[in-house]
Amino acid sequence: MRITVFGAAGAVGRRVVTEAVTRGHEVTAIVRDPRRVEALPPGAAVRTGDAADPADVASLSRGQDVVITATRPAPGREPELVDVTRSLLKGLAGTSVRLIAVGGAASLRTPAGTTVLDAPGFPADLRPIAAACQAQHDVYRADDTVDWTYVSPPLQLEPGERTGRYRLGGDDLLVDADGRSAISMEDFAIALLDEAERPRHHRTRFTVAT
C-alpha cells in the first residue's frame, strides 16, 4: 500500500511512519522543515510539503492509496488546524485517496453526558487546541467530497509500549474500570494502520483506548 503521512516528524507522525514501514508499506513522509528529517525512521521516502497548501496536498498524494494526517499547530496558532483540514479536503476532493485524520478527544461524550471540552474542570491551557479539534471534526462531518476517517484519541496519548492491544469506540470516550482513558502513541499508530489496511469507518469518527 502507498501511504503519505503529513506531520511525519511529530510525535504521533513518527510512530505512524515507523508502523507503516514495519508493515512493508511504501511510505512518503511529509515534513515542512527539512532539518527534522533525521527524526524519521529509515525506509520512508521523505519529502517537504505543507498540508495547508492544497496544491502540495494534491501533488504529494497523487498515486497514493491513503493519506494520514497527524499535523498539530504550534501553541497560539490553534485555529490553523481548521485551515489545514480544509486544505487537505480540497487537495483530495474528487480522488479515490482515503484520508485518515488524527483528531482530538474534545467532542467525545463523557460518561457524565457532556463533551470532553464542556466537562467540569477541563484544563484552561488545553482549551484552545481542544476547541480547534472540535471545529476540525465539524469540518469533516460537513464534507462529502473525500473518503475521510476521523480518529479521536483518549484523554491521554503519550509515548509508551507497543502492545498491539486496543479497544474501538464511536462517539463516546473510552474509559477503563478505574476511570482511566489512555493509549500509548505506539498502539494508537497500530489502530491507524489497521484502519488503513482494513477500512471500517467511512466518513465517520472512531476512537481507541487500551
QUIMO-V889453 format. One record per residue. BURIAL is b if it has 16 or more other C-alpha atoms within 10 Angstrom, else e. D_FIRST is the distance of its C-alpha to the first C-alpha in Angstrom with 2 decimals. Layout:
BURIAL&D_FIRST  BURIAL&D_FIRST
This chain:
e&0.00  e&3.81  b&6.30  b&10.02  b&12.64  b&16.19  b&18.97  b&17.13  b&20.55  b&21.95  b&22.60  b&19.85  b&17.39  b&17.90  b&17.23  b&13.98  b&12.87  b&14.42  b&12.86  b&9.23  b&10.35  e&12.34  e&9.68  e&8.21  b&5.15  b&6.06  b&8.29  b&11.05  b&13.95  b&16.61  b&20.20  b&23.48  e&25.60  e&24.81  e&27.15  e&24.70  b&22.14  e&23.85  e&22.91  b&19.20  b&17.86  e&17.34  b&14.05  b&12.85  e&13.77  b&16.48  b&17.77  e&20.72  b&20.79  b&22.29  b&20.83  b&24.42  b&24.24  b&22.71  b&22.62  b&20.53  b&18.12  b&17.92  e&17.62  b&15.02  b&12.68  b&13.30  e&10.55  b&7.89  b&6.35  b&7.94  b&10.90  b&12.58  b&16.21  b&18.50  b&21.34  b&24.95  e&28.12  e&30.89  e&33.95  e&36.19  e&33.47  b&31.93  b&32.35  b&29.81  b&27.08  b&27.94  e&27.91  b&24.41  b&23.29  b&24.99  b&23.49  b&19.87  b&20.80  b&22.68  b&20.00  b&17.44  b&20.17  e&19.95  e&16.25  e&13.61  b&11.48  b&11.74  b&13.69  b&14.21  b&17.47  b&19.24  b&22.72  b&26.07  b&28.33  b&31.24  b&31.09  b&30.65  b&33.82  b&35.79  e&37.84  e&40.85  e&39.54  e&38.95  b&35.77  b&34.87  b&36.02  e&39.33  e&40.06  e&43.32  e&43.05  e&39.69  e&39.75  e&40.99  e&39.00  e&35.69  e&36.79  e&35.56  b&31.89  b&32.14  b&33.67  b&30.99  b&28.25  b&30.29  b&30.56  b&26.83  b&26.30  e&28.95  e&27.19  b&24.00  e&26.21  e&27.93  e&24.89  e&23.94  e&22.07  b&18.58  b&16.48  b&17.01  b&17.27  b&19.86  b&19.93  b&23.42  b&24.17  b&27.47  b&30.52  e&29.72  b&26.41  e&27.13  e&25.87  e&26.48  e&25.43  e&22.06  e&23.34  e&20.42  e&22.87  b&22.99  e&24.48  e&23.21  e&25.57  b&26.01  b&28.57  b&30.77  b&30.71  b&30.01  b&32.79  e&33.84  e&37.34  e&38.56  e&37.37  e&34.64  b&31.42  b&28.92  b&25.63  b&24.48  b&21.85  b&20.03  b&20.03  b&19.23  b&15.96  b&15.27  b&16.09  b&13.78  b&10.67  e&12.19  e&12.50  b&8.95  e&8.05  e&11.44  e&12.83  e&16.58  b&17.95  e&18.10  b&20.48  b&21.97  b&22.30  b&21.99  b&23.31  b&23.04  b&25.60  b&26.66
